[in-house]
Structures are given as structure tokens and as C-alpha cells.
């Protein structure tokens, strides 16, 4: 483990069940994410990307291995202490709209996350490039890119140590993608970012490292800064994740 690791997995395995089938979604995963570091997790569908994010955030308990956040073994402490660990993460889902309470306006979605922290909702809207006047609108009336930025504002409301973004640009048009990526590019300088994506272009833009999963295993862990001079490593990365767009 790196001394500076904020989030760390060691030998993590997780088994999922589908009817009578047992699927090894993660197999002996080792991964460190340092404070302020951006890590892209890539791989084809079913490779274990989203399962890994759930484990990192202390939402899903691994069947084997150990997960620590800030040096705390998250499954060796009380549920109360585990809830405190979870508050260190900000979640940005792929489908923002389905994660919003349909009764709420966009502003109320963010305000619920703010709670009694005193953070200004309008400031959060401005921070993600949204007109504060949108706070009074229902998310269903916003574009896909606008909804995604509301989800980012909600994730930032708790001033998390780590942002977890699960395919944050999937399904968006090019302009909306660029706006979402611009916001995340700014935030990655203030906190750690774990980005799940199928698009290597997005990974290269935002990440310090690219971690590839295949059948629940880490098959490549490549520093972005070394990609240009590491053609064999890049080739292995792409071959190991044939579902990537590249």
C-alpha cells in the first residue's frame, strides 16, 4: 500500500448471485487511490467496474479481502463509523434522473444533500456551470447534461474527499459531455476522483492512472503520463478491454 493512499483494496473479491448462478464479480483486486489522485476504471460490460466502485465506497461488503478508507478498515468498525466513512464519498450516477426524488425541484435535490451544513445551493449551481435560476425547475424539464451537472452539484454538497463517477458522460451529446468533463476537470484538483468509463478518451482527459478490469481482475494499471512512451502497455490495456471505445 502506498503511504499516501486514501482508499485501498487488498485481495478484494465479491460474489454476486443471479438465480442459482454465482458470479465472481471481483477476484483478488488490489488498488490504491491517493488523496487528490484521479483514477479511471475501464473495461467492457461485466468486467466488475461498478461492483468495484460499490466496494470502494463501503456500500457493498467484499466476500474476501480488505478495504480501508483513511486508514480505517471499513468492515471492522461499527455501522455508525461506516456511515461516517461513506460521507467521505460523493456519488455521480450514470442516470442522474432516476436517482432524483421525482417530487423535488433541482434545487431541492441539492439542498437535501446539503442538509444543515450551510452550503449555498445557488453557489453549487454556479460552480457546475448552471444558471441558479434552474434550481426552481423539475429535473425532468432539464437536458441530460444539465441533470448530470445537478448530480455533480449534489455530490459536491458534502465536500467529499472522493468523487465516484459512474459513466458520467454516457448518452450525452458532445457539447453536454464537454461541459460535464470541464466541471470534473476542475474538481479533480481538489479531491480524489474515481471515474468508471468505457471511453478511453474521457479516461485520458481526466485521469492520472488508467486501471483496466477484465473478468473481475485488474489486468493493467498504467500511468497516463507514461502512455505515450509505453506502447506495449497501452496495447495490452486495449486488448484486455475490447469493449472500450478507442
Buried (B, 14 or more C-beta within 10 A) or exposed (E): EEEEBBBBBBEBBBBBEEEEEEBBBBBBBEBBBBEBBBBBBBBBEBBBBBBBBBBBBBBBEBEBBBBBBBEBEBBEEEEEEBEBBBEBBBBBBBBBBEBBEEEBBBBBBBBBBBEEEEBEBBEBBEBBBBEBEBBEBBBEEBEBBBBBBBBBBBBBBBEBBBBBBBBBBBEBEEEBBBBBBBBBEEBBEEBBBBBBBBBBBBBBBBBBBBBBBBBBBBBBBBEBEEBEEBEEBBEBBBEBBEEBEB
